[in-house]
Amino acid sequence: MTKLKDKVAVITGGNSGIGLATAREFLAQGAKVVITGRRKAAIDEAVRELGDGATGVLADTADLQQIDALVEKVKALYNKVDVLFINAGIGQFFPIEYATEQQFDQIMNVNYKGAYFTLSKFLPLLEDGASVILLSSISATSGMANSSVYGGSKAALNSLAKVASIELAPRKIRVNSVSPGPIDTPIMGKTGLDASAIEQFAGAMREQVPLKRFGISSEVAKLVTFLASDEAAFITGSDYVIDGGIIVNAVL
Ligand SMILES: NC(=O)c1ccc[n+]([C@@H]2O[C@H](COP(=O)([O-])OP(=O)(O)OC[C@H]3O[C@@H](n4cnc5c(N)ncnc54)[C@H](OP(=O)(O)O)[C@@H]3O)[C@@H](O)[C@H]2O)c1
């Protein structure tokens, strides 16, 4: 288990769901890992569970000063980053007609602006040959009702991954995006929808997945670990869909 031996990885939003599962996988592959999030108790709990090699930093990715402080902490700890997994994100779903400026700004500030400036501000600390993975969504390329702002924030990430893959190629830094379909994580519980609405949504979604189930965080973590490792040394500027086939959307 040495795919990431001696690598330093930063995972934004690593106290829960896909980020936490990826932190487990990175550590199992020999990396040192820094995780972030906004909830201190959840970060402390995750770091306790992850054990040696894991560090937690409280940092709201929507706040550029907190990104600066995160970069400074990682610099003081390790003075380099080999793997940057930009994963922190929120979901809110509403019809275009009822969108508010506050919802729009909140989603874009976390999912896109935060991701953008995390990449921008970590660039000086990224090793040549580093791997950057942006956590997008099939919402970036599908037309699910109520996902206009969320999907837009993720489509912007896909674009960023492609542009960054060209800008950073001279430093042999690879940049890819990963686009999951429905994955069983705490994210839906944070949308503000009540439990029965979530169950109704999840049931309808499950029926649409050809494999008839939600994915699990560790499945996404294994894909991210592959992209982070030298096994993916010739892969950059690509988007990897992991969705049980839902995006195929067979006509019959
Ligand atoms: N689950 C799915 O079906 C699915 C599908 C496609 C894409 N995704 C994407 O996958 C990523 C991870 O989500 P998840 O499903 O694993 O959900 P999750 O368990 O809710 O994890 C989200 C993580 O992001 C952190 N986060 C949220 N806002 C943040 C902020 N402003 N600053 C710093 N950290 C922040 C959360 O920590 P705090 O709560 O402590 O801030 C948490 O660690 C997201 O980008 C999401 O859009 C999920």
The ligand as an SDF file (V2000), in Angstrom:
LIG
                    3D

 48 52  0  0  0  0  0  0  0  0999 V2000
  -22.9350   12.8730   -2.3580 N   0  0  0  0  0  0  0  0  0  0  0  0
  -23.2260   13.0050   -3.6350 C   0  0  0  0  0  0  0  0  0  0  0  0
  -24.1920   12.4140   -4.1460 O   0  0  0  0  0  0  0  0  0  0  0  0
  -22.3880   13.8740   -4.5190 C   0  0  0  0  0  0  0  0  0  0  0  0
  -22.5380   13.7720   -5.9040 C   0  0  0  0  0  0  0  0  0  0  0  0
  -21.7710   14.5680   -6.7410 C   0  0  0  0  0  0  0  0  0  0  0  0
  -20.8630   15.4560   -6.1950 C   0  0  0  0  0  0  0  0  0  0  0  0
  -20.7270   15.5570   -4.8310 N   0  0  0  0  0  0  0  0  0  0  0  0
  -19.7470   16.5070   -4.3120 C   0  0  0  0  0  0  0  0  0  0  0  0
  -18.8630   15.8190   -3.4460 O   0  0  0  0  0  0  0  0  0  0  0  0
  -18.2310   16.7590   -2.5550 C   0  0  0  0  0  0  0  0  0  0  0  0
  -18.2500   16.1710   -1.1620 C   0  0  0  0  0  0  0  0  0  0  0  0
  -19.5810   16.0500   -0.7270 O   0  0  0  0  0  0  0  0  0  0  0  0
  -20.1240   14.8220    0.1180 P   0  0  0  0  0  0  0  0  0  0  0  0
  -21.2160   14.1960   -0.6510 O   0  0  0  0  0  0  0  0  0  0  0  0
  -19.0060   13.9990    0.6210 O   0  0  0  0  0  0  0  0  0  0  0  0
  -20.8690   15.6200    1.2890 O   0  0  0  0  0  0  0  0  0  0  0  0
  -20.5000   15.9480    2.7950 P   0  0  0  0  0  0  0  0  0  0  0  0
  -20.3390   14.6960    3.5710 O   0  0  0  0  0  0  0  0  0  0  0  0
  -21.4910   16.9540    3.2210 O   0  0  0  0  0  0  0  0  0  0  0  0
  -19.0570   16.6170    2.6800 O   0  0  0  0  0  0  0  0  0  0  0  0
  -18.8760   17.9560    2.3160 C   0  0  0  0  0  0  0  0  0  0  0  0
  -17.5910   18.4160    2.9260 C   0  0  0  0  0  0  0  0  0  0  0  0
  -17.3540   19.7680    2.5010 O   0  0  0  0  0  0  0  0  0  0  0  0
  -17.1190   20.5600    3.6570 C   0  0  0  0  0  0  0  0  0  0  0  0
  -17.5200   21.9270    3.3910 N   0  0  0  0  0  0  0  0  0  0  0  0
  -18.7330   22.3910    2.9880 C   0  0  0  0  0  0  0  0  0  0  0  0
  -18.7090   23.7090    2.8730 N   0  0  0  0  0  0  0  0  0  0  0  0
  -17.4600   24.1040    3.2180 C   0  0  0  0  0  0  0  0  0  0  0  0
  -16.8070   25.3460    3.3240 C   0  0  0  0  0  0  0  0  0  0  0  0
  -17.4440   26.5140    3.0680 N   0  0  0  0  0  0  0  0  0  0  0  0
  -15.5070   25.3760    3.7060 N   0  0  0  0  0  0  0  0  0  0  0  0
  -14.8570   24.2270    3.9850 C   0  0  0  0  0  0  0  0  0  0  0  0
  -15.4130   23.0240    3.9270 N   0  0  0  0  0  0  0  0  0  0  0  0
  -16.7040   22.9610    3.5500 C   0  0  0  0  0  0  0  0  0  0  0  0
  -17.9060   19.8920    4.7620 C   0  0  0  0  0  0  0  0  0  0  0  0
  -17.3850   20.2280    6.0370 O   0  0  0  0  0  0  0  0  0  0  0  0
  -18.1970   21.2020    7.0280 P   0  0  0  0  0  0  0  0  0  0  0  0
  -19.6240   20.7620    7.0090 O   0  0  0  0  0  0  0  0  0  0  0  0
  -17.5020   21.0570    8.3410 O   0  0  0  0  0  0  0  0  0  0  0  0
  -18.0120   22.5580    6.4620 O   0  0  0  0  0  0  0  0  0  0  0  0
  -17.6530   18.4370    4.4470 C   0  0  0  0  0  0  0  0  0  0  0  0
  -16.4020   18.0170    4.9630 O   0  0  0  0  0  0  0  0  0  0  0  0
  -19.0180   18.0600   -2.7270 C   0  0  0  0  0  0  0  0  0  0  0  0
  -18.2740   18.9420   -3.5200 O   0  0  0  0  0  0  0  0  0  0  0  0
  -20.2880   17.6190   -3.4580 C   0  0  0  0  0  0  0  0  0  0  0  0
  -20.8380   18.6520   -4.2250 O   0  0  0  0  0  0  0  0  0  0  0  0
  -21.4630   14.7850   -3.9960 C   0  0  0  0  0  0  0  0  0  0  0  0
  1  2  1  0
  2  3  2  0
  2  4  1  0
  4  5  1  0
  4 48  2  0
  5  6  2  0
  6  7  1  0
  7  8  2  0
  8  9  1  0
  8 48  1  0
  9 10  1  0
  9 46  1  0
 10 11  1  0
 11 12  1  0
 11 44  1  0
 12 13  1  0
 13 14  1  0
 14 15  2  0
 14 16  1  0
 14 17  1  0
 17 18  1  0
 18 19  2  0
 18 20  1  0
 18 21  1  0
 21 22  1  0
 22 23  1  0
 23 24  1  0
 23 42  1  0
 24 25  1  0
 25 26  1  0
 25 36  1  0
 26 27  1  0
 26 35  1  0
 27 28  2  0
 28 29  1  0
 29 30  1  0
 29 35  2  0
 30 31  1  0
 30 32  2  0
 32 33  1  0
 33 34  2  0
 34 35  1  0
 36 37  1  0
 36 42  1  0
 37 38  1  0
 38 39  2  0
 38 40  1  0
 38 41  1  0
 42 43  1  0
 44 45  1  0
 44 46  1  0
 46 47  1  0
M  CHG  2   8   1  16  -1
M  END
$$$$
